[in-house]
Amino acid sequence: MSESVSRRDFLAAGAAAAGTLVAAKMYAQTSQTMKVGLIGCGGRGSGAAQNVLEADKDVQITALCDLHEAKAKATLASLKKRHADRVAVTPDSIFTGLDGFKKVLASSDVNYVILATPPGFRPYHLEAAVEAGKNIFTEKPVAVDVTGIRKCLEAAKKSREKGLKVAAGTQRRHEAGYLEIMKRLHDGEFGEILAGRVYWNGNTPWFHPRRPGMKDAEYQLYNWYHFLWLCGDHIVEQHVHNLDIANWAMGANPVKVSGMGGRSNRPVGDPKEVGNIFDHFALEYEYPSGVIVQSYCRHIDGADQNVSETFVGTKGKTYTRSDYYQANGRELEAPSRPYVQEHIDLIKAIRDNKPLNELEQVTNSTFTAILGRMAAYSGRAMDWDKVLHSKEQYRYVWDEDTFPKQLTLDMDLPVDPVPVVGKWRPKKRGA
């Protein structure tokens, strides 16, 4: 097996990716129109809508939904600037409020739905989208707690039974460079994998001041990234990408995880105002083979940034990050547009009626991140099967459910304190 990678090696992969684009566009002229409903018009949702329009000429945006009408209308205006002829949204197909997603899913003029709201809502939207029989593009992560994971696993089962096609926003799974590296890894080019290390070390994300008269629930939604029940902490919201690569490389889910984390640089104050998530995690994931994958993520301004993955085997190592791929020290060239390609692949699966359902896969990657967060919060090793399946055999009931009951925008909404390592325990919220 060759241990070097030439530039020529990747020309074929680039040509194949280009061929997929051409084939998809040719096929679109005589095939089923994708009528897309977008649920969640923030930056990622608006971006995904642009991506699906770029993926195929026979795509229309037919419905938009967001908590606020102004944001939905801003997204509509942005889409029309570039794709006016394929944006078929009318005033009657713009939906708002916490239950607006139900109206999108009830529309017979939507056969492809994009789910891009804050992650805390995702299990409930997935559950409803599967029930409505829609093909789904879902952003990651797909849950923020154990209750949500169980809902998503059940939705994955039902979606397969219905023959629905589901793609997830773990776009590296559709990125030519990652696909090539993983093929080589699984084919044994790097030998038996001995260890791995994954990073998402970046800067502090946005934070919006509370507007006059804003109630707790609306304020927390406005700053969803900083509240556990909405984002799951940054290990779940962002680092899920790198943990997904770890599971992909290892060909398995971890069996247990231990480690640490904390909140050292985020603002100090009332959690209702400043949020309640950590800003750093350092974890060790153990896989069924006994291999340890180290996991590091942080939000600390001024520190080194690193979003990457490394795996070391008996015959060499891999190094990957977005748009850069290395095999045994040699760079691979990989022309790819993964944010568009994931929609190309989903559309092709729908039209060809070929299997494509990534919901269980992304659910497992999301749970990998949640399990790591629970280990860091509690200061205790977390076992995959005991937390997910066998709570009655565990010393503590790790049946975490963070989503508020009977949520309304004008409600006063308490926020749990920032977890104290060694003392934190999850709790099941009452109705």
Secondary structure as GFF3:
##gff-version 3
##sequence-region A 1 431
A	DSSP	alpha_helix	7	28	.	.	.	ID=ss1
A	DSSP	beta_strand	34	39	.	.	.	ID=ss2
A	DSSP	alpha_helix	43	55	.	.	.	ID=ss3
A	DSSP	beta_strand	59	66	.	.	.	ID=ss4
A	DSSP	alpha_helix	69	83	.	.	.	ID=ss5
A	DSSP	three_ten_helix	84	86	.	.	.	ID=ss6
A	DSSP	three_ten_helix	91	93	.	.	.	ID=ss7
A	DSSP	beta_strand	94	96	.	.	.	ID=ss8
A	DSSP	alpha_helix	100	106	.	.	.	ID=ss9
A	DSSP	beta_strand	112	115	.	.	.	ID=ss10
A	DSSP	three_ten_helix	119	121	.	.	.	ID=ss11
A	DSSP	alpha_helix	122	131	.	.	.	ID=ss12
A	DSSP	beta_strand	135	138	.	.	.	ID=ss13
A	DSSP	alpha_helix	146	162	.	.	.	ID=ss14
A	DSSP	beta_strand	166	168	.	.	.	ID=ss15
A	DSSP	three_ten_helix	171	174	.	.	.	ID=ss16
A	DSSP	alpha_helix	176	186	.	.	.	ID=ss17
A	DSSP	beta_strand	193	202	.	.	.	ID=ss18
A	DSSP	alpha_helix	216	222	.	.	.	ID=ss19
A	DSSP	three_ten_helix	224	226	.	.	.	ID=ss20
A	DSSP	alpha_helix	228	231	.	.	.	ID=ss21
A	DSSP	alpha_helix	234	237	.	.	.	ID=ss22
A	DSSP	alpha_helix	240	250	.	.	.	ID=ss23
A	DSSP	beta_strand	256	262	.	.	.	ID=ss24
A	DSSP	alpha_helix	271	274	.	.	.	ID=ss25
A	DSSP	beta_strand	280	286	.	.	.	ID=ss26
A	DSSP	beta_strand	292	299	.	.	.	ID=ss27
A	DSSP	beta_strand	306	313	.	.	.	ID=ss28
A	DSSP	beta_strand	316	321	.	.	.	ID=ss29
A	DSSP	beta_strand	324	327	.	.	.	ID=ss30
A	DSSP	beta_strand	330	332	.	.	.	ID=ss31
A	DSSP	alpha_helix	338	352	.	.	.	ID=ss32
A	DSSP	alpha_helix	359	378	.	.	.	ID=ss33
A	DSSP	beta_strand	382	383	.	.	.	ID=ss34
A	DSSP	alpha_helix	384	388	.	.	.	ID=ss35
A	DSSP	three_ten_helix	391	393	.	.	.	ID=ss36
###
